[in-house]
Amino acid sequence: MSRLIRTFLLSACACLLLPPLVLAGAPKTLVIYFIDVEGGQATLIVSPSGASMLIDTGWLGYKGRDADRIVAAAKAAGLQQIDTVVITHYHRDHVGGVAQLASRMKIGTFVDHGPNMEDSPDPREDYAAYEQVAATARRVVVKPGEQIPLPGIGVEVLTAGGERIRKALPGAGQPNPLCASEREAPADATENARSLGVLVSYGEFRFLDLGDLTKGKELELVCPANLIGTVDLYLTTHHGLAQSNARAIVHALHPRVAIMNNGAHKGGSPKAWETIHGSPGLEDLWQLHYALDADREHNSPDAFIANPAENCDGQYIKVSARPDGSFTVLNLRNKYEKTYSK
């Protein structure tokens, strides 16, 4: 064999081997599914290691609609079970679907803020039902400052049971000038104010989910100093309702992208929408539903809305994040996707 032919063959083999080597070195992604549970919450997080965490379980009833949608997203993610289910608080749109979900899919560990703290019938009933299901698996009660173990990523508890972190996170702690313009928030005796809020991190990527935390507790996190810092992705608090999403926290967080887990007739209030949409540096606001009780000017463009009509198939929004802080958002309904570079 001539030297020329031998050199050509070696070069060809090297080219054939190159793509797998490049792919093998590519960083794995953190994947987040924002599942449509019609104005409740169900956010499925799958770490680069394949470990899974679901934040809330949607509504009770509706023939298991929300549990079925969660299972469908879990199967799309290749999951056989959900390792950890985090319950932010004991309102029916967040904890109601837990029994129906547990009957469809194995759950490893339940995480919550402790006993129900709201003196009203529905939370008492739903907490009792949750206790029965949680007793069949491992249950962990967490406090602010603790970590929820999930291999491959960080999950830090910022709020739980009405309490909050006391020390600023690394890189945070700067005075927040927006606090001066905030009115004193009314006291909130409901479970919303006890929401378990978490900061999820993967390398430089940061995602914040505060459940249904209301303004008084939001402001404690950022006033007089911002204890959180900035985030890349922000799940609008309390489905985009005006009782939450105080300007002093949303603008201090400086999110690059926000996702609103609203329903057709729940959340997405024009006032909150304006606050979030007007946050400095925000590139896009994605919605799980078109807010029918708001006008066209207070809804995002069609490409960014997963479910444009009241009666939809429950399409989800999927985020794939990389450790350099870049991430891609996909609207399952129309397959529109957009990548946000760091």
C-alpha positions as CSV (number, residue, x, y, z in Angstrom):
1,M,0.0,0.0,0.0
2,S,1.4,3.4,-1.0
3,R,2.1,6.0,1.6
4,L,-0.5,8.3,0.0
5,I,-3.3,5.7,0.2
6,R,-2.3,4.8,3.8
7,T,-2.4,8.5,4.8
8,F,-5.8,9.0,3.2
9,L,-7.3,5.9,5.0
10,L,-5.9,7.0,8.3
11,S,-7.4,10.5,7.8
12,A,-10.8,9.1,6.8
13,C,-10.9,6.9,9.9
14,A,-10.0,9.9,12.1
15,C,-12.9,11.9,10.5
16,L,-15.3,9.0,11.2
17,L,-14.3,8.8,14.8
18,L,-14.4,12.6,15.4
19,P,-18.1,13.2,15.8
20,P,-18.7,10.6,18.6
21,L,-15.7,12.1,20.4
22,V,-17.1,15.6,20.1
23,L,-20.6,14.4,21.2
24,A,-19.1,12.5,24.1
25,G,-17.5,15.7,25.4
26,A,-20.7,17.8,25.1
27,P,-22.2,18.8,28.5
28,K,-25.4,17.1,29.5
29,T,-28.5,19.3,30.1
30,L,-30.8,20.0,33.0
31,V,-34.3,19.6,31.7
32,I,-37.4,21.3,33.1
33,Y,-41.0,20.5,32.1
34,F,-43.6,23.2,32.9
35,I,-46.7,21.0,32.8
36,D,-50.1,22.5,32.1
37,V,-52.4,21.8,35.1
38,E,-54.8,24.6,34.3
39,G,-53.6,27.2,36.7
40,G,-52.1,25.0,39.3
41,Q,-48.4,23.9,39.4
42,A,-46.6,20.8,38.3
43,T,-42.9,21.4,37.4
44,L,-40.8,18.4,36.5
45,I,-37.0,18.7,36.8
46,V,-34.7,16.1,35.4
47,S,-31.0,16.5,36.4
48,P,-28.1,15.7,34.0
49,S,-27.6,12.5,36.0
50,G,-31.2,11.4,35.3
51,A,-32.5,12.1,38.8
52,S,-36.0,13.6,38.9
53,M,-37.9,16.1,41.1
54,L,-41.5,17.2,40.7
55,I,-42.6,20.4,42.3
56,D,-46.3,20.1,43.1
57,T,-48.9,17.7,41.6
58,G,-51.8,19.9,40.2
59,W,-55.4,19.7,41.0
60,L,-57.6,17.0,42.6
61,G,-60.3,15.4,40.4
62,Y,-61.0,16.0,36.7
63,K,-60.7,12.2,36.3
64,G,-57.0,12.3,37.0
65,R,-56.3,14.8,34.2
66,D,-53.3,16.4,35.9
67,A,-51.7,13.2,37.1
68,D,-52.0,11.9,33.5
69,R,-50.3,15.0,32.2
70,I,-47.5,14.6,34.7
71,V,-47.0,10.9,33.8
72,A,-47.0,11.8,30.1
73,A,-44.2,14.4,30.7
74,A,-42.3,11.9,32.9
75,K,-42.5,9.2,30.1
76,A,-41.3,11.8,27.6
77,A,-38.3,12.3,29.9
78,G,-37.7,8.6,30.0
79,L,-38.5,8.2,33.7
80,Q,-39.8,5.1,35.3
81,Q,-40.4,6.8,38.6
82,I,-40.2,10.2,40.2
83,D,-37.4,10.3,42.8
84,T,-38.6,13.3,44.8
85,V,-41.9,15.2,44.9
86,V,-41.7,18.6,46.5
87,I,-45.0,20.1,47.8
88,T,-44.8,23.8,48.1
89,H,-48.0,24.2,50.2
90,Y,-51.3,22.6,50.8
91,H,-53.7,24.3,48.4
92,R,-55.7,22.1,46.1
93,D,-54.1,23.3,42.9
94,H,-50.6,22.3,44.2
95,V,-51.2,19.2,46.4
96,G,-54.6,18.0,45.2
97,G,-53.3,15.6,42.6
98,V,-50.9,13.7,44.8
99,A,-53.0,10.6,45.4
100,Q,-53.9,10.2,41.8
101,L,-50.3,10.6,40.8
102,A,-49.1,8.1,43.4
103,S,-51.5,5.5,42.0
104,R,-50.0,5.9,38.5
105,M,-46.2,6.2,39.2
106,K,-43.8,5.3,41.9
107,I,-42.6,8.1,44.1
108,G,-39.4,7.8,46.2
109,T,-39.4,10.8,48.6
110,F,-41.8,13.5,49.6
111,V,-40.5,16.9,50.7
112,D,-42.6,19.6,52.3
113,H,-42.5,22.5,54.9
114,G,-44.2,20.6,57.7
115,P,-47.8,20.6,58.9
116,N,-50.6,22.6,57.3
117,M,-50.7,26.1,58.8
118,E,-54.0,27.4,57.4
119,D,-57.2,27.1,59.4
120,S,-59.7,26.5,56.6
121,P,-61.5,23.3,55.4
122,D,-59.9,22.6,52.0
123,P,-56.2,22.8,53.2
124,R,-57.0,20.6,56.2
125,E,-58.7,18.0,54.0
126,D,-56.0,18.1,51.4
127,Y,-53.2,17.9,54.0
128,A,-54.8,14.9,55.6
129,A,-55.0,13.2,52.1
130,Y,-51.3,14.1,51.5
131,E,-50.2,12.6,54.8
132,Q,-51.8,9.3,53.9
133,V,-49.9,9.2,50.6
134,A,-46.6,10.4,52.1
135,A,-46.8,7.8,54.7
136,T,-46.3,5.1,52.0
137,A,-42.9,6.5,51.1
138,R,-40.0,8.5,52.7
139,R,-41.0,12.0,53.9
140,V,-38.6,14.9,54.7
141,V,-39.4,18.3,56.2
142,V,-37.0,21.0,55.1
143,K,-36.1,24.5,56.4
144,P,-34.6,27.5,54.6
145,G,-30.9,27.1,54.0
146,E,-31.1,23.4,53.5
147,Q,-30.4,21.5,50.3
148,I,-32.8,19.0,48.7
149,P,-30.4,16.3,47.4
150,L,-30.7,15.7,43.6
151,P,-27.5,14.4,42.0
152,G,-26.0,16.6,39.4
153,I,-27.6,19.9,40.4
154,G,-28.1,22.1,43.5
155,V,-31.5,22.7,45.0
156,E,-31.4,25.2,47.9
157,V,-34.5,25.9,50.0
158,L,-35.0,29.7,50.3
159,T,-38.4,29.7,52.1
160,A,-40.5,27.2,54.0
161,G,-43.2,27.3,56.6
162,G,-43.2,31.1,56.7
163,E,-39.5,31.3,57.3
164,R,-36.7,32.4,54.9
165,I,-33.0,32.3,54.5
166,R,-31.1,34.7,56.8
167,K,-27.9,35.0,55.0
168,A,-27.3,36.2,51.4
169,L,-26.4,33.6,48.9
170,P,-22.9,33.8,47.4
171,G,-22.6,36.9,45.3
172,A,-25.8,38.4,46.6
173,G,-26.6,40.8,49.5
174,Q,-26.5,44.2,47.7
175,P,-28.9,46.9,48.9
176,N,-32.1,47.0,46.9
177,P,-33.2,50.6,46.1
178,L,-36.6,49.4,44.8
179,C,-37.7,48.6,48.3
180,A,-38.3,52.3,49.1
181,S,-41.2,52.4,46.6
182,E,-43.0,49.3,47.9
183,R,-46.0,49.7,50.1
184,E,-46.3,47.6,53.2
185,A,-47.8,44.3,52.2
186,P,-50.9,43.0,54.0
187,A,-50.5,40.0,56.3
188,D,-51.3,36.7,54.8
189,A,-52.5,33.9,57.1
190,T,-52.9,31.3,54.2
191,E,-50.7,28.5,53.1
192,N,-49.4,30.7,50.3
193,A,-47.2,32.6,52.7
194,R,-45.7,29.3,53.9
195,S,-44.7,28.2,50.4
196,L,-41.6,26.2,50.0
197,G,-39.4,28.1,47.5
198,V,-36.3,26.8,45.9
199,L,-33.4,28.0,43.8
200,V,-32.2,25.3,41.3
201,S,-28.7,25.7,40.0
202,Y,-26.6,23.9,37.4
203,G,-23.2,25.4,36.8
204,E,-23.9,29.1,36.0
205,F,-27.6,28.5,35.3
206,R,-30.1,29.5,38.0
207,F,-33.9,28.9,38.2
208,L,-36.2,30.3,40.9
209,D,-39.5,28.8,42.0
210,L,-41.2,30.4,45.0
211,G,-44.6,28.6,44.8
212,D,-47.4,30.9,45.7
213,L,-45.4,33.1,48.1
214,T,-47.2,36.4,48.6
215,K,-45.8,39.9,48.6
216,G,-44.9,40.3,52.3
217,K,-42.7,37.2,52.2
218,E,-41.3,38.0,48.8
219,L,-40.1,41.4,50.1
220,E,-38.4,39.7,53.1
221,L,-36.1,38.0,50.6
222,V,-35.0,41.2,48.9
223,C,-35.5,44.1,51.3
224,P,-33.5,45.9,52.4
225,A,-30.9,43.7,50.7
226,N,-31.3,41.2,47.9
227,L,-30.5,37.9,49.5
228,I,-31.0,35.9,46.2
229,G,-29.1,37.8,43.6
230,T,-30.0,37.4,39.9
231,V,-31.5,34.4,38.1
232,D,-31.7,33.2,34.5
233,L,-35.2,31.7,34.6
234,Y,-38.1,32.8,36.8
235,L,-41.3,30.9,37.3
236,T,-43.7,33.8,37.9
237,T,-44.9,33.5,41.5
238,H,-48.5,32.5,42.3
239,H,-49.4,31.9,38.6
240,G,-48.8,35.6,37.7
241,L,-51.3,37.0,40.2
242,A,-51.0,40.6,41.6
243,Q,-51.0,39.4,45.2
244,S,-47.4,38.3,44.4
245,N,-44.7,39.4,41.9
246,A,-43.8,42.5,43.8
247,R,-41.7,44.9,41.6
248,A,-38.9,45.0,44.2
249,I,-38.3,41.3,43.9
250,V,-39.0,40.7,40.2
251,H,-36.8,43.5,39.0
252,A,-34.1,42.8,41.6
253,L,-33.9,39.2,40.3
254,H,-33.3,40.5,36.8
255,P,-34.5,37.3,35.1
256,R,-33.6,36.8,31.5
257,V,-36.7,34.7,30.8
258,A,-39.9,34.2,32.8
259,I,-42.5,31.4,32.5
260,M,-46.0,31.9,33.7
261,N,-47.9,28.8,34.9
262,N,-51.3,30.5,34.5
263,G,-54.6,29.0,33.4
264,A,-57.1,30.3,31.0
265,H,-59.0,32.1,33.8
266,K,-56.5,32.0,36.6
267,G,-53.3,34.1,37.0
268,G,-51.9,36.3,34.3
269,S,-53.3,39.4,35.8
270,P,-52.5,42.5,33.8
271,K,-50.8,44.3,36.7
272,A,-48.4,41.4,37.4
273,W,-47.9,40.8,33.7
274,E,-46.7,44.4,33.3
275,T,-44.4,44.1,36.3
276,I,-42.8,40.9,35.0
277,H,-42.7,42.0,31.3
278,G,-41.1,45.3,32.3
279,S,-38.3,43.7,34.3
280,P,-34.9,45.1,33.1
281,G,-33.1,42.7,30.9
282,L,-36.1,40.4,30.4
283,E,-35.9,38.9,26.9
284,D,-39.1,36.9,26.8
285,L,-42.2,35.9,28.9
286,W,-43.6,32.5,28.1
287,Q,-47.1,31.4,29.2
288,L,-48.7,28.0,29.7
289,H,-52.1,29.6,28.7
290,Y,-53.5,32.6,27.0
291,A,-55.0,34.7,29.8
292,L,-58.6,35.1,28.6
293,D,-59.5,37.6,31.3
294,A,-56.7,39.9,30.1
295,D,-56.5,41.8,26.8
296,R,-54.2,41.1,23.8
297,E,-51.7,43.7,25.1
298,H,-51.3,41.7,28.3
299,N,-50.5,38.4,26.7
300,S,-47.3,37.2,25.1
301,P,-47.1,36.6,21.3
302,D,-48.8,33.4,20.1
303,A,-45.4,31.6,19.6
304,F,-44.7,31.9,23.3
305,I,-48.0,30.5,24.6
306,A,-48.4,26.7,25.0
307,N,-52.2,26.6,25.1
308,P,-54.0,29.5,23.3
309,A,-57.6,28.4,23.9
310,E,-59.6,27.6,27.0
311,N,-60.1,23.9,26.2
312,C,-56.7,22.7,25.1
313,D,-54.7,19.4,25.1
314,G,-52.5,20.6,28.0
315,Q,-49.2,21.2,26.1
316,Y,-46.1,21.9,28.2
317,I,-43.1,24.2,27.9
318,K,-39.7,22.5,28.1
319,V,-36.4,24.1,29.1
320,S,-33.0,22.5,28.4
321,A,-30.2,24.3,30.4
322,R,-26.5,23.9,30.1
323,P,-23.8,24.6,32.8
324,D,-22.5,27.6,31.0
325,G,-25.8,29.4,31.7
326,S,-27.3,29.1,28.2
327,F,-30.7,27.4,27.8
328,T,-33.3,26.6,25.2
329,V,-37.1,27.0,25.6
330,L,-39.5,24.8,23.6
331,N,-43.2,25.3,23.1
332,L,-44.5,21.7,22.6
333,R,-47.7,22.9,20.8
334,N,-46.0,24.5,17.9
335,K,-42.4,23.3,18.3
336,Y,-41.2,26.8,18.4
337,E,-38.0,27.1,20.3
338,K,-35.6,29.8,21.2
339,T,-32.0,29.6,22.7
340,Y,-30.8,32.2,25.2
341,S,-27.0,32.5,25.2
342,K,-25.1,33.5,28.4
